[in-house]
């Protein structure tokens, strides 16, 4: 039973890390798109 709990914790930790990585990627894409939009306004 203890081993199952350890595996569940490991999986939850990995899912949390993936969620953070994905949110950072999405955030940087939005940031880049916004910079490009602002640069286009200067033209």
C-alpha positions in Angstrom: 0.0 0.0 0.0 2.8 2.4 0.8 4.4 1.8 -2.6 1.1 2.8 -4.4 1.0 6.0 -2.4 4.6 6.8 -3.4 3.9 6.2 -7.1 0.8 8.4 -6.9 2.8 11.2 -5.3 5.5 10.8 -8.0 2.9 11.0 -10.8 1.2 14.0 -9.3 4.5 15.7 -8.9 5.3 15.0 -12.6 1.9 16.4 -13.7 2.5 19.5 -11.6 5.9 20.0 -13.3 4.4 19.6 -16.7 1.6 22.0 -15.9 4.1 24.7 -14.8 6.3 24.1 -17.9 3.3 24.4 -20.2 2.0 27.5 -18.5 5.5 29.1 -18.9 5.5 28.3 -22.6 2.0 29.7 -23.1 3.0 32.8 -21.1 6.1 33.4 -23.2 4.1 32.9 -26.5 1.6 35.5 -25.4 4.4 37.8 -24.3 6.2 37.5 -27.6 2.9 38.0 -29.6 2.2 41.1 -27.6 5.7 42.5 -28.2 5.3 41.8 -32.0 1.9 43.6 -31.9 3.4 46.6 -30.2 6.3 46.7 -32.6 3.8 46.7 -35.5 2.1 49.7 -34.0 5.4 51.7 -34.3 5.6 51.1 -38.1 
